[in-house]
Amino acid sequence: MRDLNFLSICVIFLYTGLSQSFMTGVYSTSIAHTLTFNDYKVDSKAMLGLSGVALGCGEVTSGFFKVLLLSKTASIKRRMRLCLAAYIMFNLSHYLILLNLPDETPYEDSYNSAYLPTSPNPYLALFCSFLIGASDFIYQSELFATIGEIAGPNEAISCTATVFYSFLQGLGGMSAFLYAGNTGLLFQISILIALNFLSIFVFLFRDKRRQVEVKHDTRFVLETDTEVDSLPNL
């Protein structure tokens, strides 16, 4: 478990815990506390259910496009493209949340507006839920694929990695809820964006290094086969 590959993805384990806590707890609470949704004749409490539906639609849509990419690109190139897409969707959704919802909504009701002239906009809030769900599915699925690659056929390493994943994800979720009720959206989203940057860096660094290793192994095999073919027949 001292392998650098595994230690590097521990950052992603922690990030997923913080991200899921924000997705399922903080963001839904912020929507419920945004009372100016009533100006659009939409009950802010009813928006909770709609937000959950939008999250699910994002997960399903992301999974559908991932299946389409399975047969069209190589595994490493596919992962790099998917992770970049998830990174862009995550940042876009959270920037829009900052522009659309008042900063104090995680811990109290608010009739205030945010930075956009039409904020808070319930349709934009649902669109953000969709983007969060789509990016979360990609991160989770690619993370489990990475764990499988590191563990390989070794069941002991696979079990240990899964335990570490559950522990660090739970630790991240617990940490998020400790400060979620006392801090605004700007503080919480700033932490998520910073950890998201570290996570995408780890994903891309690992995949780039693995791509180099695969090319090196392929070249070595070809050179070995050439040397064997060049030996005189006895």
JOSULHU-V90927 format. One line per field, one symbol per residue. burial: # if it has 16 or more other C-alpha atoms within 10 Angstrom, else .. A space follows every 10 residues. Layout:
# JOSULHU-V90927
burial = ???
This chain:
# JOSULHU-V90927
burial = ....##.### ########## ###.###### #######... ..###.##.# ########## .##..#..#. .....#.### .###.##.## #.######## #######.## ..##....## ##.####### #########. .##..###.# #.....##.. ##.##..### ###..#...# ...###.##. .##.##.### .###.##... .......... .......... ....
